[in-house]
């Protein structure tokens, strides 16, 4: 295993969204240690890189989703997770909140909102534009 040293793991099954999130994080001076489109890959990368933060989409490719992945990751090493979802269904939101999210963002994600939440979760204060 490698020490993530402050890296962020991006989990989203839509390549363009994962790329956009990655670019926004990099513009904030953060290192992205990997991207995943499935829960299984997210768990694998989290165990390998030990990120200090995970951006986790709820709906992923495969049988399990982002909430399942976050629960599995948390069992091995508690890691703050900012959940991202396009769904405002009460069942989805309630399920997310059962996993003690660091934050919850609804798609579409505005870069300023992402910066604000990441800075808050990482206790970095205002990063500026």
N, C-alpha and C positions, 0 to 999 in steps of 0.2 A: 504494500500500500504506500501511496505517496501522500505527503501532507499537502493539502490544497493551498496552504499559505494565503488564505483570503480569497480563494477562487469562488466563482459562482457556477452552478450547474443549471443549464437551461433545458427544460423538458416541455416540448410541444410537438405534436404530430404534424403540424403545418410548417414546412420548411421555411417559407417566407416570414412567418411570425417568429420562428426561432432565430432567424438571421437578423431581423429587426431588433429583437430583444438583445441579442449578442452585441450588435453595433451600439445600441444605447448604453449597455453596461460598459463596453470598452471606452466609449466617449466619457464615461464617468471615472476612468482610470482603473476599472476593475478587470481582473483576468477571468475569462470564461474557460473553465477546465473541461468542458464538453457539452454536447447537446444530445438529447435522446428523444425518440419518438414513441417509445413504449415504456411501460412500467418496469419491465424486466431490465431493460437497458439503463433506466434511471437508477434502479437499485444497484446494478453492477458499477456504474460510474461513481455513484455516491460512496460505495465501499472502497473503490480504488483511489479516488481523489480527495475524499473527506472535505467537501466544500464547506465554506462558512455560511453559505446561503444557497437555497434552491428556489428557482422560479418554476412552478409546477402547474401546467395546464391540467384541467380535470379530465377532459375527454382525450384519450390517447388511442393509438392503434393497439389491437389485441384485446384479450378478454378482461384484463384488469385496467383500472384507471389510475389517475394521478393521486387520488385519495388512498387507494390501496398501496401505491408505491411509497407515499409519504409515511404511512403507518409502518411499512416494512423497514424503511430507512431509519425511522425514529427508534425502532426496536434495537438496532445495532449501534446507532450513534445519534443522539438528539441533535437535530440541525434545523434552524429556522427555515420555514417554507412560506413563500408568498404564493398563494394559489391564484391562478388565472382561469377565468371561465367566461364563456359567452352565455351561460345559462343563469337565469335569475329564478329558476324553479325553486320553490321553498325546500323541496326534498334535497336538492343538490346543495343549496346553501347550508342547510342544517347538517348534512353529512360532512361538509368541509369544516364547519365549526366544531364538530366532535373531535377533530384531529388537532385542535389548538393551533390554528394558523397564525403565523406572524402577521399576515395581512391577507386581504382578499381584494383582487382587482378584477373588474369586469371588462371584457373586450368591447370595443376596441381600446387598446391601451395607449394612452397618450404618453409620450416620453417624459414630460414633466411630472405626471403622476407616478410613473415608474421610478424616476429619480428620487422623488420625495419619499416613497415607501422604502426603497432600498436604503437610502440614507438613514431613515428612522430605524429600520430593523438592525442595520449595522452600527447604529449610534454614531454616525459620521457627521451629523449636523448638516447644515445646508451646503450643498456642493456647488451651487450656482448654475447658470445655464451652460 
